[in-house]
Amino acid sequence: MQDVPLRVALIGMGTVGTGVARILTDQAERIARRAGRPIEIRRVVVQHVEKSRSVALPNGLITDDLEAVYADKDIDIVLHLVGGLEPARTIMLRLLESGKDVVTANKALLCEHGDEVFRRARELGRTVAYEAAVAGGIPIIAAIGQSMAANQITSIQAIINGTSNFILTEMHEKARPYADVLAEAQRLGYAEADPTMDVDGTDAAQKLVLLSQLAFGTKVPVTAFQRTGIDKLELPDLRNATEFGYRVKLLATARLIQGQLEMHVQPTLVKANQPLAKTSGAFNMVELTGDAVGRLWYSGAGAGEMPTASAVVADLIDMAVGRAQLTFSRLDIWREHAPLPLLPATEVRRRFYLRFNVEDRPHVLADIADILGRHNISIASVIQKEAESAAIPGGPVTVPLVIMTHESTEGAMRDADAELERLKSIRPPRVRIPVAS
Ligand SMILES: NC(=O)c1ccc[n+]([C@@H]2O[C@H](COP(=O)([O-])OP(=O)(O)OC[C@H]3O[C@@H](n4cnc5c(N)ncnc54)[C@H](OP(=O)(O)O)[C@@H]3O)[C@@H](O)[C@H]2O)c1
């Protein structure tokens, strides 16, 4: 082991930075052994220097002076642990230009400006490592970039937003409505004060963009594929899914379909006996299919102080021993040939779960079956509950009708839905949820 320490700076000491500082100080000997030399925290840059911190660091280490990090020639590696796009992007580029290798946990930045960051790093002969940016503690970037290198990955199906998975699990298991569970998730710290990016599918979509870029060599903008969150889901659909033998999960999917890339993030019915369906609470799971290895499942804590810090420190050790530099220059994120085209959303083939509120009178089911049939959508099974009473006194009695279809295209389903909307015997809501294949 070398005596000369590897000097690092942390930019950001919030949730993730605190965990990283904790590992580097509490486990200094273990990390030094694995890195081949001691790691010395040279500076910690934060926004509010006066804020009290829960990890004890030597006096004078915490600063708000970013310029000092850029200028310090002794700092080799910087742990970039700030969120958002700006100033995170400018900080990242300045670090690379100052000759630093960078470990980042910022998925939003890489999703939006990854091309620029990776290109600049490559031009400057620097390395960027980002294991912590997707699925927190789960080593999924290493799995795709290194461990599965002999394979063509053909499919990624993932639960990569812990907040949504926590909410869905509570809704399924305790029959509690969405708004109730969200409020509790905020109280417990599973959900941010503003949970929009989690519950509307944006966070999962950003992570899917990073995974598919690595697996398929194609960068797809987050706005180019279908993205639906969990915020409109209702309890009856979760109950019905259970009756049919499924669980509803916010599933992020990217797969190769005859040379095209199918991508979407949507609430999806997953067979209850599948590992993805059994992933509960704030846990994440990524299911990868490789043409040689078959299916693999990676599961664990997708966020949080120590799990995310575990991924950051693993990247740091990889950089210290020189592995990250070798891997980064060979990553499949900058192909010379044309990127894979995106499969149009209307051509995505799936089965569907449908729920209608229909008037309780003859021919309604026949009318629905006729419309579906004319669009080549065949019915696999139907559940019709008994009528209770009219929603409006003297008005028509309505009953919930639930249909599982055989496989069809999203386009055929949308066309059929436009016709179903005009059927007078169908009252709102009209629910459509895809089924995972
Ligand atoms: N939290 C997780 O579980 C998790 C999991 C995976 C990935 N990530 C990603 O990791 C990154 C950090 O997340 P976090 O949860 O640790 O965030 P956080 O708790 O909000 O902490 C952010 C830190 O950055 C500092 N900071 C903000 N703006 C700065 C600036 N202009 N210059 C210097 N320092 C600045 C803040 O300083 P002050 O402390 O002085 O305010 C704070 O220490 C984000 O990109 C996030 O998406 C987080």
The ligand as an SDF file (V2000), in Angstrom:
LIG
                    3D

 48 52  0  0  0  0  0  0  0  0999 V2000
  -30.7030   11.5290   -1.2810 N   0  0  0  0  0  0  0  0  0  0  0  0
  -30.6450   10.3670   -1.9070 C   0  0  0  0  0  0  0  0  0  0  0  0
  -31.0520    9.3240   -1.3790 O   0  0  0  0  0  0  0  0  0  0  0  0
  -30.0460   10.2870   -3.2900 C   0  0  0  0  0  0  0  0  0  0  0  0
  -29.9630    9.0420   -3.9260 C   0  0  0  0  0  0  0  0  0  0  0  0
  -29.3560    8.9520   -5.1930 C   0  0  0  0  0  0  0  0  0  0  0  0
  -28.8990   10.1060   -5.8070 C   0  0  0  0  0  0  0  0  0  0  0  0
  -29.0220   11.3170   -5.1730 N   0  0  0  0  0  0  0  0  0  0  0  0
  -28.5180   12.5100   -5.8540 C   0  0  0  0  0  0  0  0  0  0  0  0
  -27.3920   12.9970   -5.1310 O   0  0  0  0  0  0  0  0  0  0  0  0
  -27.3020   14.4200   -5.2600 C   0  0  0  0  0  0  0  0  0  0  0  0
  -27.2660   15.0210   -3.8530 C   0  0  0  0  0  0  0  0  0  0  0  0
  -28.4540   14.6650   -3.1870 O   0  0  0  0  0  0  0  0  0  0  0  0
  -28.7000   14.9580   -1.6280 P   0  0  0  0  0  0  0  0  0  0  0  0
  -29.9680   14.2570   -1.2900 O   0  0  0  0  0  0  0  0  0  0  0  0
  -27.4620   14.6720   -0.8600 O   0  0  0  0  0  0  0  0  0  0  0  0
  -28.9710   16.5340   -1.6850 O   0  0  0  0  0  0  0  0  0  0  0  0
  -29.0900   17.5350   -0.4540 P   0  0  0  0  0  0  0  0  0  0  0  0
  -29.3440   16.7960    0.8010 O   0  0  0  0  0  0  0  0  0  0  0  0
  -30.0340   18.6060   -0.8820 O   0  0  0  0  0  0  0  0  0  0  0  0
  -27.6120   18.1770   -0.3490 O   0  0  0  0  0  0  0  0  0  0  0  0
  -27.0780   19.0070   -1.3190 C   0  0  0  0  0  0  0  0  0  0  0  0
  -25.7580   19.5570   -0.8200 C   0  0  0  0  0  0  0  0  0  0  0  0
  -25.2070   20.3980   -1.8270 O   0  0  0  0  0  0  0  0  0  0  0  0
  -24.8040   21.6360   -1.2350 C   0  0  0  0  0  0  0  0  0  0  0  0
  -24.9250   22.6730   -2.2740 N   0  0  0  0  0  0  0  0  0  0  0  0
  -26.0380   23.0810   -2.9090 C   0  0  0  0  0  0  0  0  0  0  0  0
  -25.7310   24.0270   -3.8100 N   0  0  0  0  0  0  0  0  0  0  0  0
  -24.3990   24.2180   -3.7360 C   0  0  0  0  0  0  0  0  0  0  0  0
  -23.4840   25.0730   -4.3940 C   0  0  0  0  0  0  0  0  0  0  0  0
  -23.8810   25.9430   -5.3130 N   0  0  0  0  0  0  0  0  0  0  0  0
  -22.1720   24.9890   -4.0680 N   0  0  0  0  0  0  0  0  0  0  0  0
  -21.7510   24.1280   -3.1320 C   0  0  0  0  0  0  0  0  0  0  0  0
  -22.5680   23.2900   -2.4680 N   0  0  0  0  0  0  0  0  0  0  0  0
  -23.8800   23.3460   -2.7690 C   0  0  0  0  0  0  0  0  0  0  0  0
  -25.7220   21.8370   -0.0700 C   0  0  0  0  0  0  0  0  0  0  0  0
  -25.1200   22.7170    0.8640 O   0  0  0  0  0  0  0  0  0  0  0  0
  -25.7640   23.0250    2.3090 P   0  0  0  0  0  0  0  0  0  0  0  0
  -25.6970   21.7390    3.0780 O   0  0  0  0  0  0  0  0  0  0  0  0
  -24.8840   24.0630    2.8850 O   0  0  0  0  0  0  0  0  0  0  0  0
  -27.1670   23.4820    2.0500 O   0  0  0  0  0  0  0  0  0  0  0  0
  -25.8450   20.3880    0.4480 C   0  0  0  0  0  0  0  0  0  0  0  0
  -24.7940   20.0890    1.2950 O   0  0  0  0  0  0  0  0  0  0  0  0
  -28.5320   14.8290   -6.0730 C   0  0  0  0  0  0  0  0  0  0  0  0
  -28.1710   14.9470   -7.4140 O   0  0  0  0  0  0  0  0  0  0  0  0
  -29.4950   13.6610   -5.9070 C   0  0  0  0  0  0  0  0  0  0  0  0
  -30.3820   13.4950   -6.9920 O   0  0  0  0  0  0  0  0  0  0  0  0
  -29.5780   11.4240   -3.9230 C   0  0  0  0  0  0  0  0  0  0  0  0
  1  2  1  0
  2  3  2  0
  2  4  1  0
  4  5  1  0
  4 48  2  0
  5  6  2  0
  6  7  1  0
  7  8  2  0
  8  9  1  0
  8 48  1  0
  9 10  1  0
  9 46  1  0
 10 11  1  0
 11 12  1  0
 11 44  1  0
 12 13  1  0
 13 14  1  0
 14 15  2  0
 14 16  1  0
 14 17  1  0
 17 18  1  0
 18 19  2  0
 18 20  1  0
 18 21  1  0
 21 22  1  0
 22 23  1  0
 23 24  1  0
 23 42  1  0
 24 25  1  0
 25 26  1  0
 25 36  1  0
 26 27  1  0
 26 35  1  0
 27 28  2  0
 28 29  1  0
 29 30  1  0
 29 35  2  0
 30 31  1  0
 30 32  2  0
 32 33  1  0
 33 34  2  0
 34 35  1  0
 36 37  1  0
 36 42  1  0
 37 38  1  0
 38 39  2  0
 38 40  1  0
 38 41  1  0
 42 43  1  0
 44 45  1  0
 44 46  1  0
 46 47  1  0
M  CHG  2   8   1  16  -1
M  END
$$$$
